[in-house]
């Protein structure tokens, strides 16, 4: 049974940091590009960052470049998203994705 379980979301003030984690099971994690998406209320789901399976090549949305860092640990079947200098507009549900699999999402709220 494939599972992607996100954690680490919460409420943070503007300028703060959060670290999201996604633990995968039920498939060969090391063979998949891993992606974080987010969806804000009333908006379409958008790609935030991804990391390749082979050489850890990363890709970021322009809106998060320089603030967010994606990383993976194939030994722990985990992909993480370090989010720094958070802005109100980063508020969204963040989802972990691999192939055709999706996690349930974790809420990130940036508010003073």
N, C-alpha and C positions, 0 to 999 in steps of 0.2 A: 504494500500500500504506500503510495507516494504521499509524502507530507512535506510541506514547507511551513515552518512555524516562526513567525516574526516576534520579536520582543524589543523592548527598549524605548518605545514611544512614551509620550507624556506631555506635560505642560511646562514650558520654559519661557523665560523672558527674552525679548529681543536682544541679540548679541550673545546669547547663551549657546550651549552645546548639548548635543545628544548623540548617543551611539546606538544605532539599530543593529540587531543581529537577526540572521535567518538560519535556522538549523534545518538541514535537508535530510530526508531518509527515503528509502524505497527505490532509489535509482542511483546510477553511477555518477555521483556528483562531479567528479573530476573531469568528466567528458562534456560538461555543459557550460556554455556561457551563462553567467548569472547576471540578472538585471534587477535593479530597483526602479519601480514606477511609483508615481503618486497621483492621487486624485483629490482635488479640492472640491468643496460643495459647488454644484452647478457647472463644473468644468469637466472636460474630458481627461481621461487618464493619460499621463505623460511620462516619458522615459526620464529618469533622473540620472542614472549612471549604470554602466555595465562593465563586466570584466570577462575577458576571454578565458577559455578552458585551457589553452595550450601555453601561452606565454604571459598571462596576466596583463595583457594589453587592456587599457581602460578607456572609457569614453564617457563624457559628461555633457549634460545639458548646459547651454551657455549660462543659464540663470544660477547654476550652482558651482561653476568652475572657480577654483581657488578657495572654496569654502567647504566643499564635501570631498571625502575620500572613500572610495570603495576598495575593499580588500577581500581576500578569500583565504581560507585554510582548508585545503583538501583533506588533510588528516582528520579534521574535526567536522567535515561536511558543513562548513559554516561560511557564509558571506556576511560582511559587515559594511555599515555605512556610517562613517564618522562625519557628523554635521556640526560645523562651527559657524560662528557669526550668523546665527539664525535670524531670519527676518519674519515679519508677520505673514508675508506672502508664501512662506514655506509651509504654512499650516495646511495639512492634508492627511489623508490616510495613505500610508506607505506600504507598498506591496512588493514582495519578493517573487521573482519569476524565473522559471527555467523550462525551456522547451514549451510544452503545452501545459505546464503546471503553474499554479498560482497559490500563494499563501492567502491567509484570511485577512491580512492587513493589520497595521498598528497605527493608532492615531497619534499624530504629532500636532500639537497646538502651540503656537508662538504668540504670546500675548503679554502685555504688561498689566 
